[in-house]
Amino acid sequence: MSLQLHKRSILRKSFQYSFFTFISRILGLVREYYQVRYLGISPLSDAFIIAFRLPNSLRKVFAEGALSAAFVPTFIKIYKEKNTSSANRLMSLAFVFFEGIILLLTILVWIFPGAVIRMVSPGFSEAQFIPAIVSLRILFPFILFISSGALLAGALQSVNHFFMPAFSQVLLNIVFIASFVLCLKYNLSIEYLCCGILLGGIIQFIFYLLFYFKYGFKFQLPNVETKKRFKSVLKKFANCILGVGVMELNLIVDGIIGSYLADGSISLLYYGTRFMQIPLAVIAISFSTVLLSHFSRVALYAPKRLSVYLLEASKFVAWATIPATLFLMFVSEKIFSTSIMAKNVKAEKVGIAGTLLFIMACGLLFFAINKILTNVFYSLGDTKTPAIASAIATVINLVGNVLSFWYLGDNAIYGIATSTVIFGIFHAFLSFYLLRRKYNYRFYIINFLKFLFSYILQLLAGAVIFWFLYTAVFGYLAITSYYYFFFMRWGYWIIMFPLTGFIAAFLYFTRRLFGINLYFLRK
């Protein structure tokens, strides 16, 4: 297969994945709107977010995170050897083993939910503690169905099928939104909401199962050779747990400290992180998910080429995420004041949420590059090194959180967000350093800096155009009776989306005029 075909395949699959991820995130905004309407920013919302975060964090480990990183390269290798039977046997053994562990965890959490909540949110009041227990018992089995679907997604990726892994998030959000709407309409308790979310996980798993059988895969009894291969998967998985789940681990650490702060602090941190994760998921996670299988093939047949791929992937991610960062920083407060928190949340909390998003957006580029770097390590069969880097960075985040709690008092929530950004920056540089030291990989830093310099010039030109159009439009509206609707309510986005779309088109079509050459955008 030629490099050109490789490149087109990567970009096409990335756009396919990104499209559904984008749709999912738009639906996610609708979901957050109804979530705020239903729960507000309150002790109840804190309780729900913590209860849902636990299975959702494990999802990053036992689903699209560590499990996929350890399982997918091995499964692809077996499948590419034209050994479908061995691939089926490996899937069967992995399914029984990992789902057995999750089933055991689910039983333990169902029996001891109070101990789990106290461990991750030791500062909770009774108003937060009781609904958190109720929610956790219903929600935790969610991970059982999500992780099962993720294993089956690994098989689908081996045949370059990314539709279902991407569409599954859309499907989940549709069920989530329906659950919130029904709870609001009929004034149902939080237990009904949690049951609706669990139903979404079950529906998603059924769809994965149908696609799994559609592509000719099945379940077969493992043999001796399967067990040998599975030991390799287990070893990689053990190292991947911290490496891939580190962002979730940091969120849990944030939640522990946040549980001692004012009511609603956990909810505010959650919303600030959620909006930062929209471009992270659409750009970096989609791109790196597709790249993992390609990196695994390149590592097998032309490992030296990974240095070039790393440079070009980093350039592409930077090209896409820096404008997203600037956009989030510019509209950080407007996102909350004109949309999900427009009616039933105090202005003070809206301002806090906007500031938190502004801070978190500063780390977007580094979070994105971390996704690429982690997959480079995994494609080389190295799961230990990224785990070490993650562990060190996590300690730094923990120290930052504790210091914020001690010295900033009521403003510790801002210190928690800043610590998360510092973690992302340090993690990226440490991963680069370890990749170079251990594998002697070149990053071509001069090439990257040349690209960055040219891109800054293009961004400055785009910023001037944006500011001229922005002030012209809103300046005109200021003398009309429509100003309040278009500047203070959701009408703001009727103007902002076309305006930012125009700037995005400007950045795309003028990139060569500024000397910006991106491998993944070449025809």
Helices and strands as residue ranges (DSSP letters): H 3-39, H 43-62, H 66-80, H 84-111, H 113-120, H 126-139, H 142-158, H 163-186, H 190-214, H 224-258, H 265-279, I 280-285, H 286-301, G 303-305, H 306-335, I 336-340, H 347-361, H 364-379, H 384-408, G 409-411, H 412-439, H 445-477, H 483-488, H 491-509, G 512-514, G 519-521
